[in-house]
Structure formats: C-alpha cells, structure tokens
Amino acid sequence: MVFNPRPDELDDLVRFELSADTATHPNFEGLAFRREIRLILCALRDKAPSIYAFFRKASVEDFHVALDEDIQSPDRFEELSIEQFCSQYKHFRPKDSIFSLNFMTYCTEQEREKEYKTSSMLECSPDGLSLYSVPEPDPAAAIEEIITEFPHFMLYLCRKAILANKPLKIDAETIEYYSLSNKDAAIVQKLVARCNETIIAELRARYETLAAIDCLQTKPCDDEK
C-alpha cells in the first residue's frame, strides 16, 4: 500500500499559480509564500510519505500551516490544516500572504537536563512542550529540518496518547488510517515503540517518586481528624 493524496490536493494547485508566484526580490528572501509551502509539502509527500501522512491527519493543534501575515488584511491570522490550506490556496495572493509550517514537539526530561547543563537555558516549556517552526522556505532544507525534528513530534503524539490512556499503536487499523506502505509502517512502528518506551519510563519514574512520599498518601481532611 502506498500513500497517494488526491491529485487535486497538491499537484493541481499549480493551475492557480501566476507569474507573480515565481517573482524574486531581496525583500522576499527567507519568506515562505503559498508556492513555497506547496513545494515543501509536495517534497515531503514524495520524500517522506509517512511524515506527510501523519501531518495531514494531525489536528490543527498538533500541526498547522500558519498564515502569519497578510498585507491585504493586517489583522488576519489563521492556523490551517493541510486540507484547509489546499482548499483556500487559490484565494491567497502570491506575495501578499506569508506562511510558516509548525508542529508540536516534546523534549524528554533527559534531553532537557542535558540542554540546561550545556546552556543554562531551555528552548521548550518546563514540561517539555514546544511549537517548532520550520525555519527554511527552501524545500530541500525544509525537508531536512522536518525529518530531523519528526522524532520529537512522535514523542509528543505518543505522550499525548498515553496521557489519554490510548497509547499509539501501529496496527492494521492505524496503517489503513494513515495509508502507510509496509516499509513505512515498519519504520514508524519502531519509532513509536521507542517513543512509547521513553514516555512510559518517564511517567513511571515520576509516579514512583510521588508514591514514595508518605504525606501524599493521606488527604488533608484525614490529618485534621
């Protein structure tokens, strides 16, 4: 089984593009407009289809294409799923709308401890969560960044699922839901297994630490009796 998005979802967006989409200007350097986002998503779909599949199925809270700035509507800001971005693509003016690709990540306790010892700073919140923004509009560089950070996205997903008491499993139902090939399913299965193991070990250690504190075993009202 190979993941193939609907042909009108990404490839057919080309028919909405104008000569202005390929215009270059020093002021445009480092910015991602609608065409740059489309090219990144196409490259991701082709080079890393399993990552694209997880991003496409993700909630907007977990992954989104952010409309960060719109010259025509300065107060406009939107967080879009891939499907929503594609459906609105023709309405975005070539160089008026600036976008970014963003997804949630989780930094493990061990990684946070190492990072703090090295720099005395953390790039994530105290609980390890962070919204990662892909810094590169160039498709090749962006794909490299996404592939590097994807394990932290999976850590985030696995942690979220475990805390909801619904651990992520790469079973037949999941494989069908994400339309994963056998090869990609095997790769993702190993990654998910590692992520689940890491998260469960962290939570179990925290649980055992709290369980060893006697005063937490009694309710405040019990002490007053």
C-alpha positions as CSV (number, residue, x, y, z in Angstrom):
1,M,0.0,0.0,0.0
2,V,1.4,3.4,-1.0
3,F,0.1,6.8,0.2
4,N,-1.3,8.8,-2.7
5,P,-3.2,12.0,-1.8
6,R,-6.0,13.2,-4.0
7,P,-4.4,14.6,-7.2
8,D,-6.3,17.9,-6.8
9,E,-4.9,18.4,-3.2
10,L,-1.4,19.4,-4.1
11,D,-0.4,18.8,-7.7
12,D,-3.5,20.6,-9.1
13,L,-2.8,23.7,-7.1
14,V,-0.3,24.6,-9.8
15,R,-3.2,25.8,-12.0
16,F,-3.9,28.6,-9.6
17,E,-0.4,30.0,-9.7
18,L,0.6,33.1,-11.5
19,S,3.9,34.6,-12.8
20,A,4.0,36.6,-9.6
21,D,4.4,33.4,-7.6
22,T,7.9,32.9,-9.0
23,A,8.9,36.6,-8.8
24,T,12.1,37.2,-6.8
25,H,13.1,40.2,-4.8
26,P,15.6,40.8,-2.0
27,N,12.7,41.6,0.4
28,F,11.3,38.1,-0.3
29,E,14.4,36.2,0.9
30,G,13.7,33.8,3.8
31,L,9.9,34.2,3.4
32,A,7.5,31.4,2.6
33,F,4.6,32.3,0.4
34,R,1.8,30.0,-0.8
35,R,4.0,28.4,-3.6
36,E,6.9,27.7,-1.2
37,I,4.6,26.0,1.2
38,R,3.1,23.9,-1.6
39,L,6.6,22.9,-2.8
40,I,7.6,21.9,0.7
41,L,4.5,19.8,1.1
42,C,5.0,18.2,-2.3
43,A,8.6,17.4,-1.5
44,L,7.6,16.0,1.9
45,R,4.9,13.8,0.4
46,D,7.4,12.4,-2.2
47,K,10.5,12.0,0.0
48,A,8.9,11.2,3.4
49,P,5.3,10.0,2.7
50,S,4.8,8.6,6.3
51,I,5.7,12.0,7.8
52,Y,3.4,13.8,5.3
53,A,0.6,11.3,6.2
54,F,0.9,12.0,9.9
55,F,1.0,15.7,9.4
56,R,-2.1,15.6,7.0
57,K,-4.1,13.7,9.6
58,A,-2.9,15.7,12.6
59,S,-5.2,18.2,14.4
60,V,-4.5,21.9,13.8
61,E,-3.3,22.0,17.4
62,D,-0.6,19.4,16.6
63,F,0.4,20.6,13.1
64,H,-0.6,23.6,11.0
65,V,0.2,25.9,8.2
66,A,0.1,29.3,9.8
67,L,-0.9,32.4,7.9
68,D,1.4,34.7,9.8
69,E,0.9,37.9,7.8
70,D,-1.5,39.2,5.1
71,I,-0.8,42.5,3.6
72,Q,-4.4,42.9,2.5
73,S,-5.7,42.0,6.0
74,P,-3.1,43.0,8.6
75,D,-5.1,41.6,11.5
76,R,-5.7,38.3,9.8
77,F,-4.0,35.2,11.4
78,E,-5.1,31.6,10.7
79,E,-3.9,28.1,11.6
80,L,-4.7,25.7,8.8
81,S,-4.6,22.0,8.3
82,I,-3.1,20.8,5.0
83,E,-6.5,20.2,3.6
84,Q,-7.7,23.7,4.6
85,F,-4.6,25.3,3.1
86,C,-5.2,23.5,-0.2
87,S,-8.9,24.4,-0.3
88,Q,-8.1,28.1,0.2
89,Y,-4.9,28.2,-1.9
90,K,-6.5,30.0,-4.9
91,H,-7.6,32.8,-2.6
92,F,-4.1,33.6,-1.3
93,R,-2.4,36.4,-3.3
94,P,1.1,35.3,-4.5
95,K,3.2,37.7,-2.5
96,D,0.7,39.1,0.0
97,S,0.4,36.2,2.4
98,I,3.3,34.9,4.4
99,F,3.2,31.4,5.9
100,S,5.0,29.1,8.2
101,L,4.9,25.3,8.9
102,N,4.6,24.5,12.6
103,F,4.2,21.3,14.6
104,M,4.3,20.4,18.3
105,T,7.4,18.6,19.8
106,Y,8.3,17.0,23.1
107,C,11.7,17.2,24.6
108,T,12.4,14.4,27.0
109,E,13.5,15.0,30.6
110,Q,16.9,13.7,29.8
111,E,17.3,16.0,26.8
112,R,16.1,19.0,28.9
113,E,18.6,18.2,31.7
114,K,21.5,17.9,29.2
115,E,20.4,21.1,27.4
116,Y,20.2,23.1,30.7
117,K,23.6,21.9,31.8
118,T,25.1,22.9,28.5
119,S,23.5,26.3,28.0
120,S,21.5,27.1,31.3
121,M,18.5,27.7,29.0
122,L,15.6,25.6,27.6
123,E,14.0,26.1,24.2
124,C,10.9,24.4,25.4
125,S,8.4,24.9,28.2
126,P,9.2,23.4,31.6
127,D,7.0,20.4,30.8
128,G,9.0,19.8,27.6
129,L,6.5,21.0,25.0
130,S,7.4,23.3,22.2
131,L,5.9,24.6,18.9
132,Y,8.6,24.0,16.3
133,S,8.5,26.3,13.3
134,V,10.3,25.2,10.1
135,P,12.9,27.9,9.5
136,E,13.6,27.3,5.9
137,P,11.4,28.2,2.9
138,D,13.7,26.2,0.6
139,P,12.1,22.7,0.1
140,A,15.3,20.7,0.3
141,A,16.5,22.4,3.5
142,A,13.0,22.4,5.0
143,I,12.6,18.6,4.4
144,E,15.9,18.0,6.1
145,E,14.8,20.1,9.1
146,I,11.4,18.3,9.3
147,I,12.9,14.8,9.1
148,T,15.4,15.7,11.9
149,E,12.6,17.0,14.2
150,F,10.0,14.4,13.4
151,P,11.0,12.0,16.2
152,H,10.2,14.8,18.7
153,F,6.8,15.2,17.0
154,M,6.2,11.5,17.5
155,L,7.3,11.8,21.1
156,Y,4.7,14.5,21.5
157,L,2.0,12.4,19.9
158,C,2.9,9.3,21.9
159,R,2.9,11.2,25.2
160,K,-0.4,12.8,24.4
161,A,-1.9,9.4,23.5
162,I,-0.5,7.8,26.7
163,L,-1.8,10.6,28.9
164,A,-5.3,10.0,27.3
165,N,-4.8,6.3,28.2
166,K,-4.9,5.4,24.5
167,P,-1.3,4.5,23.5
168,L,-0.5,4.9,19.9
169,K,-0.1,1.6,18.1
170,I,0.9,0.9,14.5
171,D,-1.6,-1.9,13.9
172,A,-3.7,-2.7,10.8
173,E,-6.2,0.0,11.7
174,T,-3.5,2.7,12.1
175,I,-1.8,1.6,8.9
176,E,-5.0,1.9,7.0
177,Y,-5.9,5.2,8.6
178,Y,-2.5,6.8,7.5
179,S,-2.3,4.8,4.3
180,L,1.2,3.6,5.2
181,S,3.2,1.3,2.9
182,N,4.6,-1.8,4.5
183,K,8.1,-0.3,4.5
184,D,7.0,2.9,6.1
185,A,4.8,1.1,8.6
186,A,7.8,-0.9,9.8
187,I,9.9,2.2,10.2
188,V,7.2,4.1,12.1
189,Q,6.4,1.1,14.2
190,K,10.0,1.1,15.5
191,L,9.9,4.8,16.2
192,V,6.6,4.6,18.0
193,A,7.8,1.7,20.1
194,R,10.9,3.8,21.2
195,C,8.8,6.8,21.9
196,N,6.2,4.9,24.0
197,E,9.0,3.2,25.9
198,T,10.6,6.6,26.7
199,I,7.4,8.3,27.7
200,I,6.2,5.4,29.9
201,A,9.7,5.2,31.6
202,E,9.4,9.0,32.4
203,L,5.9,8.7,33.7
204,R,6.6,5.6,35.8
205,A,9.7,7.2,37.4
206,R,7.6,10.2,38.3
207,Y,4.8,8.0,39.6
208,E,7.3,6.0,41.8
209,T,8.8,9.2,43.1
210,L,5.5,10.6,44.2
211,A,4.3,7.2,45.6
212,A,7.3,7.2,47.9
213,I,6.2,10.5,49.6
214,D,4.1,9.4,52.5
215,C,2.3,12.6,53.1
216,L,0.8,12.4,49.6
217,Q,-1.0,9.1,50.6
218,T,-3.3,11.0,53.0
219,K,-6.0,13.6,52.3
220,P,-5.8,16.9,54.2
221,C,-9.0,16.2,56.0
222,D,-7.6,12.9,57.3
223,D,-4.9,14.9,59.2
224,E,-7.5,17.1,60.8
225,K,-9.3,14.2,62.4
